[in-house]
Amino acid sequence: MKKDVDLSCIRIGTEDDLADAVALASRLLNKTSPDLDFVTRQFSSDLLVAVLLTTAYGTRDKTLAEVLFFLVDPTWASAMQILCFFPHEPQAFQQKNAARWRKGLSSKITGITDDAAQGMVNRCYLHWKNAFAVAGGVEVMAKPPCSIAVFNQQAVAKALQMVSSIPSDKKAGAERTLQNAQADDGYRAVADACQASAKLEEAKARFENLVEPITRLQIDLVLAAAMDPEDFHITPILLLGEPGIGKTYLATQLAEALGVATEKISAGGAQGGFQFTGSHSSWSGARPGSIVTLLAEGRSASPVVVIDEVDKIGASVQYPVLPVLLDLLEPNTAKAFKDQFLDMEFDASRIIFILTANSLDGVPAALLSRVEVFEVPRPEPAQRLRIIEQVIDQLCLKTKTRIVMDKGSCDLLAERMDIDLRRLSRLVKEAFAKAMQLGAPLAHIAMPQFSGKRSIGF
């Protein structure tokens, strides 16, 4: 590493530490990635200053390699966790100028959504990696631990070259997806299956109507934990049952246990197979598909994808969904899944698929042969009450407002089996919001009249 990019140039413990970090970041990034937009370049510069200071004051290696590793350290649960670390970092921002600068950074971070954070951090990683290679010859591990190659870098480079010639209104989103795909040299981590299985055990105690599918997932996760990352595969499952009984909730619990992103796609959507594969760049409104975007923007090879209402798969001959789904659910074909917009193949074989349907009527036989079917019963009052309490706890946490829900109305709502879980959640939120408006410490749920039949939800 060249001496002029050694972190020893940052005079820690003095009021000059911030100025030194800003100057170093400027030198490193000044001549790289001129095609980056101003907002991305500025964010990348600010984030680099924060990591340079943190690394300089840290106890680990004070090198550019350590700075780069900061963004891909597997101990981070998410990109947003990385960004939220700096407002509370205890050492690097004690000097007056650095403390003032951190307030500005914290304000910028507040405006970033969870969905946007991962893509932004990925682009910063690529920006820094190129800059560090030019400035100091930093060698980066080609293959992160417990990971598989999802994106071939030659294929990504070819796609970038193709995208450079398409109209500007379509170019930005496609370039961003491909730049994200370059992160970690196209490798994506396989989730910690053993840890996820243990977390799902806790969910079984709270959601009795989902015990069977959770147990099936745990079996696959235990086996996956004992195998090489290349052999990671979770059998797709189809959850069968009426609306509002918690089918989609299982997917969110699984994604949370695995620490991965989740995507929900309607099988009966008007866009047909294009929502999965993207459409050719020459078409009006064309863009990359949801599958390539999900894998590119995340760091996991095994995000959870919910395919909703597969019993309503459209019968469109021109844009059929079924052939695309069959390719995704079959590991051999999913290994070379192709995005039509980018004209690029990638490995989608480790994605975890959870399908939902109200009934088996309309579910194609070919699809049924690739999934394991579980009928999800309606949750009983005890489980419904726990859901109500969970919604209340989340509202208190997110709003930073302590409001107690009237126990009598909670018990009554739990007993109302004609109200599905989605409407149940909505009623609790409405009562909570009304109490907030009135400044009342106690909320009462407005109970709807008994309909005489089961609500089908929203």
PyMOL commands that set and color helices and strands:
alter all, ss='L'
color gray80, all
select helices_A, chain A and resi 3-5+7-9+17-29+38-57+64-70+79-88+96-110+114-136+153-163+168-181+183-186+193-206+208-225+229-231+247-258+274-277+290-297+310-312+322-329+331-334+365-368+381-399+407-415+421-438
alter helices_A, ss='H'
color red, helices_A
select strands_A, chain A and resi 147-149+187-189+237-240+262-266+304-308+337-339+344-346+352-357+372-375+404-405+442-443
alter strands_A, ss='S'
color yellow, strands_A
deselect
rebuild
show_as cartoon
